[in-house]
Amino acid sequence: MTAMPRMTGMYIALEGGDGAGKTTVAARVVELLKQKGDTVVAVREPGGTALGEEVRRLLLHSSDMTAWAETLLFAAQRSQLAAEVIGPALARGEVVIADRSYYSSLAYQGGGRALDPKLVRIINEAALDGVVPDLVVVLTIDPSAALARQADPDRIGRQGTEFQQAVAMAYRELAVSEPDRVVLVEIGEEPDDVARAIFAMIEERRVG
């Protein structure tokens, strides 16, 4: 497999359970970066490419599927997004803000579905060919409160509190095992305050 060219941009992923507010916070982080003068590419998972949007429909709105089928579909759309959008943006020196990344699979399929997290990681990292986040910000919230915020939950969002608790635990374990990359941020403040805190993290990492 041919490796991607050396990347000069920065890739930040926002993670967390369903209903944590990732999409809102991601949009506000994008605004702050643009105000500073950065060229920013915003992406979401699943989706972000023609193939990815088709897979998104299957993952979020189809009938049930096996845990490994779910895992492999997530990895497939993620591979396309990395090759088609994220990798080229980073090579141009741009900032990528992602609403989810392969860390979602580590938490949801590895934690929530109780699959072997090592295998989930191997599959995804092979599919990504080195295009992985520099910083992963996990928005934390009580799973019951997060689920109550969902107006129209998708297939995965309907899995219930116990599932979301397992996902939250997996994210916490990732923060412990990868402290240089994975940071937990509690969603107890206004989205603008959370976005400014994340913006400050990004700036600190660029200076450092």
C-alpha positions in Angstrom: 0.0 0.0 0.0 1.3 3.4 -1.0 1.5 5.8 2.0 -0.2 9.2 1.8 2.1 12.3 1.3 3.4 13.9 4.5 0.6 16.1 5.8 1.1 19.7 7.0 -2.4 20.6 8.2 -4.2 19.7 11.4 -7.0 17.2 11.9 -9.3 17.6 14.9 -12.2 15.2 15.6 -15.1 15.9 17.9 -16.5 12.8 19.6 -19.0 11.7 22.2 -22.3 9.9 22.7 -25.5 10.5 20.8 -27.0 13.8 21.9 -23.8 15.2 23.2 -23.9 18.3 20.9 -21.0 17.5 18.6 -22.5 19.0 15.5 -23.3 22.3 17.1 -19.9 22.7 18.8 -18.1 21.6 15.6 -19.8 24.3 13.6 -18.8 27.0 16.2 -15.2 25.8 16.2 -15.1 26.1 12.4 -16.4 29.7 12.7 -13.7 30.6 15.3 -10.9 29.1 13.1 -12.2 31.0 10.0 -12.3 34.2 11.9 -8.7 33.7 12.7 -7.9 33.3 9.0 -7.6 29.5 8.7 -8.8 27.6 5.7 -11.1 25.0 7.3 -12.7 21.8 5.9 -15.6 20.5 7.9 -16.6 16.9 7.5 -19.0 14.4 9.2 -19.1 10.7 9.7 -20.7 8.7 8.4 -20.8 10.7 5.1 -18.8 13.4 3.5 -18.5 11.8 0.1 -20.9 10.4 -2.4 -20.1 6.9 -1.3 -20.1 7.9 2.4 -23.6 9.4 2.1 -25.0 6.2 0.7 -23.4 4.2 3.5 -24.7 6.7 6.0 -28.2 5.9 4.9 -27.6 2.2 5.5 -25.9 2.7 8.8 -28.4 5.1 10.4 -31.7 4.3 8.8 -31.8 0.7 7.6 -33.0 -2.3 9.5 -30.7 -4.0 12.0 -27.4 -5.5 10.9 -24.6 -7.5 12.6 -22.1 -5.7 14.7 -19.3 -6.6 12.3 -21.3 -5.5 9.2 -21.8 -2.2 11.0 -18.1 -1.9 11.8 -17.0 -2.7 8.3 -19.4 -0.2 6.7 -18.2 2.5 9.0 -14.6 1.7 8.0 -15.5 1.7 4.3 -17.0 5.2 4.3 -14.2 6.4 6.5 -11.5 5.2 4.1 -13.2 7.0 1.2 -13.5 10.2 3.3 -9.8 10.1 4.3 -8.6 9.5 0.7 -10.9 11.9 -1.0 -11.3 14.8 1.4 -9.3 14.8 4.6 -5.9 13.6 3.3 -5.8 16.2 0.5 -7.0 19.0 2.8 -4.2 18.2 5.2 -1.6 18.0 2.4 -2.7 21.6 1.5 -2.1 22.8 5.0 -5.7 23.2 5.9 -7.5 22.5 9.2 -10.0 19.7 9.2 -12.8 19.7 11.8 -14.6 16.3 11.9 -17.9 15.5 13.5 -16.7 12.0 14.5 -13.8 9.8 13.4 -12.6 6.3 13.8 -12.5 6.8 17.5 -16.3 6.5 17.3 -15.8 2.9 16.1 -13.4 2.2 19.0 -16.1 3.5 21.4 -19.3 2.3 19.7 -18.3 -1.0 18.1 -15.4 -1.8 20.4 -17.3 -0.6 23.6 -21.0 -0.5 22.8 -21.1 -3.7 20.6 -18.4 -5.4 22.8 -16.3 -6.3 19.7 -12.5 -6.9 20.1 -11.2 -3.2 20.2 -7.8 -4.3 18.9 -9.4 -5.7 15.8 -11.7 -2.7 15.4 -8.6 -0.5 15.5 -6.6 -2.6 13.1 -9.4 -2.6 10.5 -9.9 1.2 10.7 -6.2 2.2 10.8 -5.5 0.0 7.8 -8.4 1.6 5.9 -7.2 5.1 6.9 -3.6 4.7 5.7 -2.2 7.1 8.2 -4.9 9.8 8.0 -5.8 10.0 11.7 -6.7 12.8 14.0 -4.1 14.9 15.7 -6.5 15.8 18.5 -9.7 14.0 19.6 -12.1 16.0 21.8 -14.7 13.9 23.5 -17.8 15.8 24.6 -19.0 14.1 27.8 -22.6 14.2 29.1 -24.7 11.9 31.2 -26.0 9.3 28.7 -29.7 9.6 30.0 -29.6 13.3 29.6 -28.0 13.1 26.1 -30.6 10.6 24.9 -33.4 12.9 26.2 -32.1 15.6 23.9 -32.6 13.6 20.7 -35.7 14.6 18.8 -35.5 11.9 16.2 -32.9 9.3 17.1 -31.4 7.2 14.3 -30.9 3.4 14.4 -27.8 3.7 16.7 -29.3 6.5 18.8 -32.2 4.2 19.7 -29.9 1.6 21.3 -30.7 2.8 24.8 -29.0 4.0 28.0 -27.0 0.9 28.7 -25.4 0.9 25.3 -24.6 4.6 25.6 -23.0 4.0 29.0 -20.7 1.4 27.5 -19.8 3.9 24.8 -19.0 6.5 27.4 -16.8 4.1 29.3 -14.9 3.2 26.2 -14.2 6.9 25.5 -13.0 7.4 29.0 -10.6 4.4 28.6 -9.3 5.9 25.4 -8.6 9.2 27.2 -6.6 7.3 29.8 -4.7 5.2 27.3 -4.0 8.0 24.8 -3.8 11.2 26.9 -1.7 13.1 24.3 -4.4 12.7 21.7 -7.8 12.2 23.5 -9.2 14.9 25.7 -12.5 14.8 27.6 -14.6 18.0 27.8 -17.7 18.1 29.9 -20.8 19.5 28.3 -22.1 21.6 31.2 -21.5 24.9 29.6 -22.9 26.9 26.7 -21.8 25.6 23.2 -19.9 28.8 22.6 -17.9 28.4 25.7 -17.1 24.8 24.8 -16.1 25.8 21.3 -13.8 28.5 22.6 -12.1 26.0 25.0 -11.5 23.6 22.0 -10.2 26.5 19.9 -7.7 27.3 22.7 -6.6 23.7 22.7 -6.0 23.8 18.9 -4.0 27.0 19.2 -1.9 25.6 22.1 -1.1 22.5 20.0 -0.1 24.6 17.0 2.2 26.8 19.1 3.7 23.8 20.9 
